[in-house]
């Protein structure tokens, strides 16, 4: 295989999508779409994530030091795409009739329609030039009860919930199908 050199990019390294749930200063919930999310080990399972740029989600996390990470599924993609493409300071952003609950351990908003919700506490912030990397402790994991069934394989559970990934400024389904470019799936939402 012949290799060519290119400027740095991550186009063929798909990443799973999460809606980060934070509390605004007035206590109202806010959800933002992110994918720079992975795991680490330090005597217990933790989460490492990054947010680039100045975003309401980042401001809320830096102030509160807690947030939720709600797994995005194919079913949730139009909503997630809208929440990711709409500025957090837009007063109408969260007026979608979302089913938002609260964490069981941390006071964070969780998207009830998501099959897996992490309640995360930031232990370390590593500020960068235009972003921040965070190491977080998992304080609780909420998941749909049916995912605990022992008579169903992990592959079958993943197939059923169909988590969404992103790369090349497109969304991809669990089986690899192209679900559209960023900003595309939200067009199917009825926001009235």
Backbone bond lengths (Angstrom), bond angles and torsions (degrees), N, CA, C in turn:
res aa  C-N    CA-C-N  psi(-1)  N-CA   C-N-CA  omega(-1)  CA-C   N-CA-C  phi
1 X - - - 1.452 - - 1.521 108.97 -
2 X 1.306 116.82 127.36 1.455 122.37 179.00 1.520 109.64 -87.21
3 X 1.315 116.70 134.33 1.461 122.69 -179.50 1.518 110.00 -105.80
4 X 1.330 116.56 148.76 1.453 122.21 172.44 1.518 107.83 -124.18
5 X 1.318 118.14 154.23 1.465 123.17 178.91 1.526 109.68 -93.48
6 X 1.332 115.30 137.56 1.457 122.10 178.65 1.522 109.24 -134.90
7 X 1.328 117.06 165.38 1.461 118.67 173.87 1.535 107.97 -68.49
8 X 1.327 118.93 157.83 1.461 121.61 -176.10 1.532 113.06 -57.72
9 X 1.316 115.38 136.82 1.464 123.11 176.75 1.518 108.12 -164.30
10 X 1.336 117.61 172.01 1.466 120.92 -179.13 1.534 111.25 -131.95
11 X 1.321 117.85 33.23 1.458 122.01 -171.92 1.529 115.49 -57.46
12 X 1.281 120.08 -31.42 1.466 119.31 -175.17 1.522 111.89 -112.15
13 X 1.313 114.45 34.73 1.460 122.60 176.30 1.523 107.71 -128.13
14 X 1.337 117.50 75.17 1.470 119.70 -175.71 1.525 112.32 -59.78
15 X 1.315 114.48 143.74 1.457 120.67 -179.43 1.526 109.98 -124.46
16 X 1.320 115.25 144.19 1.456 122.02 179.37 1.524 109.42 -71.49
17 X 1.329 115.62 145.20 1.460 121.85 -178.18 1.527 112.03 -96.90
18 X 1.327 115.03 143.16 1.453 122.80 176.17 1.523 109.64 -136.48
19 X 1.320 116.39 143.34 1.456 122.12 168.76 1.521 106.99 -94.99
20 X 1.342 116.30 117.67 1.452 120.48 178.67 1.521 108.25 -84.51
21 X 1.323 115.99 126.42 1.456 121.87 178.93 1.512 110.20 -101.14
22 X 1.327 115.68 122.76 1.465 121.23 -179.65 1.523 109.91 -130.82
23 X 1.326 114.43 165.35 1.463 121.57 175.44 1.520 108.52 -100.84
24 X 1.336 116.56 126.12 1.457 120.63 171.55 1.528 109.04 -69.85
25 X 1.319 116.84 168.58 1.463 120.60 -179.24 1.521 112.44 -58.40
26 X 1.335 117.76 -30.61 1.472 120.40 179.83 1.530 112.24 -87.73
27 X 1.339 117.38 6.49 1.462 122.02 177.53 1.517 115.00 88.77
28 X 1.332 118.05 -6.48 1.459 120.33 178.43 1.529 109.61 -75.00
29 X 1.342 117.66 151.17 1.458 120.07 -179.05 1.523 112.54 -79.66
30 X 1.310 115.52 152.12 1.458 122.44 173.65 1.524 107.21 -137.26
31 X 1.314 116.63 140.44 1.465 122.36 176.44 1.520 109.18 -123.23
32 X 1.326 116.52 132.85 1.461 122.56 176.91 1.514 109.30 -130.63
33 X 1.326 116.82 150.08 1.466 122.95 -176.07 1.520 111.15 -95.43
34 X 1.359 115.46 129.57 1.463 120.91 -178.36 1.524 110.67 -144.44
35 X 1.344 115.77 157.03 1.465 119.54 178.73 1.527 113.30 -134.51
36 X 1.313 120.17 -9.13 1.459 120.48 179.50 1.521 107.96 -80.81
37 X 1.330 114.57 81.67 1.460 122.79 -168.29 1.523 108.00 -145.94
38 X 1.327 116.18 128.39 1.461 120.18 175.90 1.530 108.31 -153.92
39 X 1.311 116.34 -169.42 1.461 121.59 -172.28 1.521 110.96 -123.12
40 X 1.331 115.80 156.72 1.462 121.56 174.80 1.523 108.10 -146.42
41 X 1.318 115.42 168.46 1.465 121.26 -179.89 1.511 109.42 -123.48
42 X 1.347 117.08 130.12 1.456 123.47 174.60 1.529 106.51 -150.90
43 X 1.328 115.92 75.93 1.464 124.15 -173.37 1.525 112.59 68.54
44 X 1.285 117.73 -9.65 1.460 123.88 174.88 1.527 108.03 -162.95
45 X 1.337 116.42 162.90 1.456 120.99 178.05 1.513 109.88 -66.68
46 X 1.317 115.72 133.73 1.456 121.34 176.69 1.517 110.25 -132.71
47 X 1.307 116.15 174.31 1.460 123.42 179.35 1.518 108.39 -121.76
48 X 1.338 115.63 136.24 1.459 120.23 170.83 1.520 107.21 -116.34
49 X 1.314 114.85 134.64 1.459 118.63 -179.27 1.520 109.03 -147.50
50 X 1.318 114.85 165.38 1.455 120.61 -178.97 1.516 109.09 -138.70
51 X 1.309 115.24 148.51 1.461 122.40 173.22 1.510 107.06 -131.82
52 X 1.319 116.07 123.90 1.459 121.59 176.98 1.514 110.49 -96.83
53 X 1.300 116.46 147.17 1.459 120.86 176.10 1.518 113.05 80.26
54 X 1.316 114.15 175.46 1.460 121.75 -179.01 1.520 108.37 -94.72
55 X 1.310 117.53 107.36 1.461 123.20 -177.14 1.520 109.87 -130.17
56 X 1.321 115.62 152.43 1.465 119.86 177.81 1.527 110.58 -57.79
57 X 1.331 117.14 -41.94 1.467 120.43 179.40 1.521 110.26 -56.50
58 X 1.297 116.87 -45.86 1.470 120.99 179.89 1.524 110.55 -62.71
59 X 1.326 117.35 -45.39 1.468 121.06 178.36 1.526 110.42 -57.87
60 X 1.338 116.64 -45.28 1.465 120.89 -178.81 1.532 111.39 -64.09
61 X 1.330 116.86 -42.48 1.470 119.98 179.98 1.522 110.51 -66.47
62 X 1.326 117.13 -42.82 1.467 119.24 -179.60 1.524 111.11 -64.36
63 X 1.324 118.12 -32.96 1.465 121.79 179.59 1.537 111.44 -76.50
64 X 1.338 117.02 -47.16 1.468 121.81 -172.62 1.536 113.71 -91.22
65 X 1.345 116.26 -28.13 1.475 123.36 -178.07 1.534 112.97 65.87
66 X 1.325 117.20 19.17 1.464 122.82 175.01 1.523 109.11 -141.90
67 X 1.338 116.05 152.57 1.463 121.34 174.91 1.516 108.59 -168.12
68 X 1.316 115.57 169.32 1.464 120.44 174.22 1.523 108.32 -110.79
69 X 1.323 115.48 153.95 1.468 122.13 172.63 1.520 105.87 -122.98
70 X 1.336 116.14 115.02 1.457 123.64 -173.30 1.520 109.23 -109.18
71 X 1.320 117.16 118.04 1.458 122.20 -176.15 1.526 110.73 -60.55
72 X 1.335 115.95 132.56 1.464 121.76 178.02 1.523 109.03 -92.95
73 X 1.334 115.22 128.03 1.460 122.31 178.24 1.530 109.00 -108.64
74 X 1.325 115.95 169.82 1.465 119.65 177.74 1.518 110.79 -57.41
75 X 1.320 117.16 -38.98 1.464 121.35 179.19 1.529 111.70 -63.29
76 X 1.324 117.46 -35.79 1.468 122.13 -178.10 1.532 113.46 -86.32
77 X 1.336 118.13 -7.24 1.462 120.46 -171.40 1.525 114.42 -56.90
78 X 1.331 122.07 -46.83 1.472 118.29 -179.83 1.528 112.56 -56.83
79 X 1.319 117.23 -42.33 1.454 122.47 177.68 1.532 110.59 -64.33
80 X 1.329 116.57 -47.12 1.469 121.04 -179.40 1.527 111.02 -62.11
81 X 1.331 116.81 -41.61 1.458 121.61 178.92 1.527 109.55 -60.67
82 X 1.331 116.92 -45.07 1.466 120.87 177.63 1.532 110.79 -60.13
83 X 1.334 116.48 -48.02 1.458 120.09 -178.74 1.521 111.99 -64.57
84 X 1.337 116.79 -29.59 1.452 120.81 178.74 1.517 113.74 -80.55
85 X 1.324 117.14 -25.76 1.464 121.62 -177.89 1.524 113.31 -96.59
86 X 1.335 117.22 -6.00 1.458 121.70 -177.47 1.521 109.58 -106.08
87 X 1.307 116.67 129.24 1.458 122.72 -178.55 1.526 110.10 -58.03
88 X 1.317 116.42 134.46 1.457 122.04 -179.30 1.514 113.59 -62.56
89 X 1.316 118.23 -19.01 1.465 121.05 -179.88 1.525 111.96 -91.30
90 X 1.337 117.30 0.40 1.462 122.07 174.91 1.531 107.92 -71.97
91 X 1.325 116.99 119.15 1.469 121.96 -175.23 1.523 112.96 -60.47
92 X 1.326 118.36 -24.74 1.470 121.67 -177.86 1.527 113.65 -94.52
93 X 1.316 117.73 -2.87 1.466 121.00 -173.65 1.525 113.30 -52.87
94 X 1.307 118.20 -45.24 1.461 121.50 -173.11 1.529 113.51 -92.04
95 X 1.322 118.01 7.38 1.463 121.73 -178.82 1.524 110.95 -86.90
96 X 1.329 115.74 63.47 1.466 121.39 -177.20 1.524 112.59 -121.73
97 X 1.322 118.06 5.34 1.457 120.30 -177.73 1.521 112.10 67.51
98 X 1.320 116.16 38.88 1.464 121.37 -178.50 1.518 111.18 -70.44
99 X 1.321 116.61 147.21 1.465 122.26 175.41 1.529 107.34 -90.60
100 X 1.322 115.76 88.27 1.465 121.46 -176.23 1.521 109.05 -107.54
101 X 1.326 114.90 124.90 1.454 122.03 174.83 1.508 109.18 -107.76
102 X 1.306 115.99 -165.28 1.463 121.88 178.92 1.512 108.73 -121.97
103 X 1.320 115.97 151.70 1.447 120.93 175.72 1.519 110.92 -60.14
104 X 1.320 116.06 159.64 1.463 120.50 179.79 1.523 111.86 -91.39
105 X 1.350 116.45 -22.88 1.466 121.26 -179.55 1.526 110.77 -112.73
106 X 1.327 117.23 -42.77 1.466 121.98 179.24 1.523 109.76 -109.84
107 X 1.315 116.83 150.15 1.464 121.86 179.00 1.530 109.36 -82.02
108 X 1.327 115.08 73.95 1.461 121.91 -179.92 1.531 109.23 -128.51
109 X 1.335 117.01 149.36 1.465 119.05 175.27 1.525 110.01 -73.99
110 X 1.340 116.05 138.51 1.466 120.93 174.82 1.527 108.54 -125.42
111 X 1.303 116.27 140.51 1.457 122.30 177.69 1.517 108.13 -82.68
112 X 1.314 116.20 110.84 1.464 121.55 -174.70 1.529 112.32 -63.27
113 X 1.317 119.14 -27.37 1.469 122.28 -178.44 1.522 112.50 -76.99
114 X 1.310 117.53 -10.65 1.457 121.08 178.03 1.532 108.94 -83.06
115 X 1.339 118.50 135.20 1.459 120.00 -176.90 1.527 114.56 -73.62
116 X 1.335 117.15 -18.41 1.468 121.17 -179.58 1.524 108.48 -139.96
117 X 1.336 115.38 128.66 1.466 122.08 179.51 1.522 108.20 -129.96
118 X 1.317 116.25 127.10 1.461 121.54 174.70 1.526 108.55 -99.39
119 X 1.327 117.13 134.21 1.459 121.96 171.13 1.527 105.82 -100.85
120 X 1.334 116.36 116.75 1.460 121.50 -169.68 1.525 112.32 -120.62
121 X 1.333 114.27 139.96 1.460 122.03 175.06 1.519 107.77 -117.69
122 X 1.319 117.02 124.76 1.464 121.02 -179.08 1.522 109.14 -75.28
123 X 1.321 115.56 125.08 1.470 121.24 177.39 1.520 111.30 -97.85
124 X 1.336 117.63 -34.26 1.466 121.41 -178.78 1.518 110.37 -142.32
125 X 1.323 115.40 135.04 1.459 123.24 171.76 1.526 107.82 -107.31
126 X 1.315 116.41 135.47 1.459 121.93 175.40 1.521 107.57 -122.30
127 X 1.352 116.81 88.79 1.462 120.00 -178.36 1.537 110.83 -62.87
128 X 1.306 114.91 141.63 1.457 122.83 176.14 1.530 107.22 -119.05
129 X 1.337 117.63 -171.10 1.469 120.26 -177.96 1.532 111.71 -64.35
130 X 1.338 117.34 -44.81 1.466 120.56 -176.69 1.527 111.37 -132.39
131 X 1.306 116.56 29.62 1.458 118.95 -178.91 1.504 110.54 -171.85
132 X 1.326 114.19 -170.58 1.454 120.04 179.43 1.531 108.44 -146.62
133 X 1.319 115.84 140.77 1.462 122.62 171.71 1.522 105.90 -105.58
134 X 1.341 115.41 136.93 1.463 119.97 -176.72 1.522 110.23 -126.30
135 X 1.313 116.60 138.04 1.453 122.74 169.66 1.519 106.60 -105.88
136 X 1.327 115.35 126.64 1.469 120.88 -172.61 1.517 111.30 -125.22
137 X 1.311 115.11 146.15 1.458 122.31 172.60 1.523 108.00 -93.03
138 X 1.331 115.80 135.76 1.462 120.25 173.84 1.520 107.31 -79.55
139 X 1.311 115.77 116.10 1.458 119.31 179.55 1.524 111.61 -95.14
140 X 1.339 116.72 -20.40 1.451 121.04 176.10 1.526 108.67 -168.42
141 X 1.322 115.19 150.85 1.460 121.58 172.05 1.524 106.77 -125.28
142 X 1.320 115.31 124.02 1.455 121.48 173.91 1.523 107.15 -102.78
143 X 1.311 116.46 136.61 1.463 118.38 176.27 1.511 109.43 -145.71
144 X 1.332 115.21 154.21 1.461 119.87 175.96 1.519 108.62 -58.57
145 X 1.309 116.17 136.57 1.462 122.74 -176.75 1.530 112.39 -56.04
146 X 1.328 117.13 -37.07 1.469 120.11 -177.96 1.528 112.59 -63.47
147 X 1.330 118.39 -19.89 1.467 120.76 177.30 1.530 111.72 -73.98
148 X 1.315 117.34 -12.16 1.466 121.12 178.54 1.528 112.43 -87.85
149 X 1.321 117.51 -5.09 1.469 120.76 -178.57 1.525 110.33 -59.80
150 X 1.314 116.71 125.01 1.460 121.15 -177.34 1.524 112.78 -81.29
151 X 1.328 117.46 -16.61 1.468 119.87 -177.89 1.531 112.47 -89.96
152 X 1.347 117.60 7.06 1.461 122.40 177.89 1.521 107.90 -117.41
153 X 1.321 117.07 133.99 1.464 120.52 -177.99 1.525 111.03 -71.00
154 X 1.318 116.01 157.76 1.468 121.28 176.09 1.526 110.11 -59.47
155 X 1.328 116.76 -39.18 1.469 120.32 178.92 1.524 111.12 -61.74
156 X 1.330 116.97 -41.89 1.464 120.68 179.15 1.532 111.15 -66.96
157 X 1.326 116.97 -37.53 1.469 120.20 178.21 1.526 110.34 -65.47
158 X 1.322 117.47 -44.97 1.460 120.75 178.36 1.521 111.15 -63.43
159 X 1.325 116.73 -40.03 1.457 120.99 178.26 1.530 110.13 -61.51
160 X 1.315 116.54 -39.66 1.470 121.15 -178.22 1.526 112.02 -69.33
161 X 1.340 117.75 -45.39 1.468 118.84 -178.05 1.527 112.27 -80.83
162 X 1.327 118.77 -24.21 1.469 124.44 174.20 1.528 113.45 51.78
163 X 1.351 117.51 67.68 1.458 119.41 177.07 1.533 111.01 -64.50
164 X 1.327 115.02 148.18 1.461 121.87 -178.18 1.519 109.58 -99.48
165 X 1.333 114.46 144.12 1.464 121.68 175.66 1.520 108.89 -121.88
166 X 1.330 115.22 164.21 1.456 119.59 177.84 1.515 110.59 -137.02
167 X 1.317 114.32 144.89 1.458 123.97 170.40 1.524 106.89 -168.65
168 X 1.307 117.06 159.72 1.472 122.85 179.14 1.530 111.73 54.91
169 X 1.339 117.54 32.02 1.468 123.82 -179.05 1.521 112.66 57.27
170 X 1.347 115.61 32.95 1.463 123.19 176.52 1.519 108.47 -134.75
171 X 1.321 114.65 158.06 1.455 122.24 174.01 1.518 108.19 -100.53
172 X 1.336 115.66 142.14 1.459 121.00 179.23 1.519 109.92 -128.94
173 X 1.327 115.14 138.06 1.447 121.52 179.23 1.508 111.43 -75.57
174 X 1.312 114.64 173.26 1.459 121.05 -177.70 1.528 112.35 -58.05
175 X 1.330 116.68 -35.44 1.465 120.74 -179.44 1.529 112.29 -89.50
176 X 1.339 117.34 4.98 1.453 121.17 175.29 1.517 115.75 98.31
177 X 1.341 117.97 -4.44 1.459 118.33 -178.09 1.527 110.85 -70.83
178 X 1.323 115.56 145.35 1.459 123.28 179.29 1.528 108.27 -73.87
179 X 1.330 116.69 118.90 1.464 121.63 -178.83 1.524 112.51 -97.73
180 X 1.324 116.42 4.56 1.458 120.51 175.67 1.510 113.25 117.28
181 X 1.334 115.46 165.37 1.465 120.62 179.31 1.522 110.67 -77.22
182 X 1.316 115.57 161.18 1.453 120.42 173.54 1.529 107.84 -52.83
183 X 1.311 117.58 132.94 1.454 122.21 -179.18 1.516 113.59 89.77
184 X 1.328 118.36 -8.40 1.464 121.84 -179.52 1.517 114.25 -83.64
185 X 1.345 119.00 -54.14 1.470 120.02 -175.96 1.523 115.05 -58.40
186 X 1.338 117.59 -29.56 1.466 119.37 -177.70 1.523 111.84 -66.17
187 X 1.320 118.10 -18.71 1.468 121.09 -179.40 1.518 112.20 -65.14
188 X 1.339 116.97 -18.33 1.465 120.14 179.19 1.535 112.67 -85.22
189 X 1.341 117.07 -5.75 1.475 120.75 179.73 1.508 111.04 -75.51
190 X 1.308 116.23 140.63 1.459 122.06 170.75 1.515 106.17 -98.65
191 X 1.329 117.39 98.69 1.458 121.48 -175.08 1.524 113.31 -90.03
192 X 1.328 117.84 9.11 1.475 120.26 -179.53 1.500 112.05 -82.48
